[in-house]
Amino acid sequence: MAVTGVVMLLFLVSHMVGNLKVFFGPDEFNQYGAWLRTIGAPVLHRTWFLWIMRTGLTACVVLHGVAAYQLRRRDRAARPQGYAHRRRRAGYATRTMRWGGVILGLFIVWHILDFTTLTVNPRAERDHPYENLVASFSTWYGGGIYIVAMLALCLHIHHGFWSAAQTLGANSARRNRTLKATALGLSALLTVGFLSVPVAVLTGLVN
């Protein structure tokens, strides 16, 4: 679960950086989209790299979800009876990890239908990612779904980064404060970076 989480986190960082190119205008953003389709050429044919990446990310999402389910079952099996006195030691992000994962899973499906297959995009144009992004985020539901998902992502990464560090043995009494600060800063950076795009479209900064 930790390894797949790290892989997806690295993808999110690169994805956010790419998204921010929208602020440089339609020509640069569309050129960036075209470049993604030609990565690996001439060894790889057009869009092969994208499909390899999509397949790998899909495998990570599935394995991540299966691992979460298995860990939940082990947790229940280890303690079939509840504690006599329940205490809320976990933070809000910890308690909402499961539902956050569900929200993000549903969002991935929506995101693919919106920007990959262009099924739900109201004014979709093939090979015009800038125009498709603006068309989607200009609607209340397109922008709204994205914003809710990114807030869920913030909580998920905040707790997930810390959990992954513990699982992979990176934590220690000396490094815990730094790791917690990194988890908070990384989740905040990704959230602000991702949310800046729909907010810019909704406010007319990007059109």
Summary of the structure (lengths in Angstrom):
residues: 207
radius of gyration: 19.2
end to end distance: 39.1
largest distance: 64.6
contacts: 558
relative contact order: 0.13
helix: 74%
strand: 0%
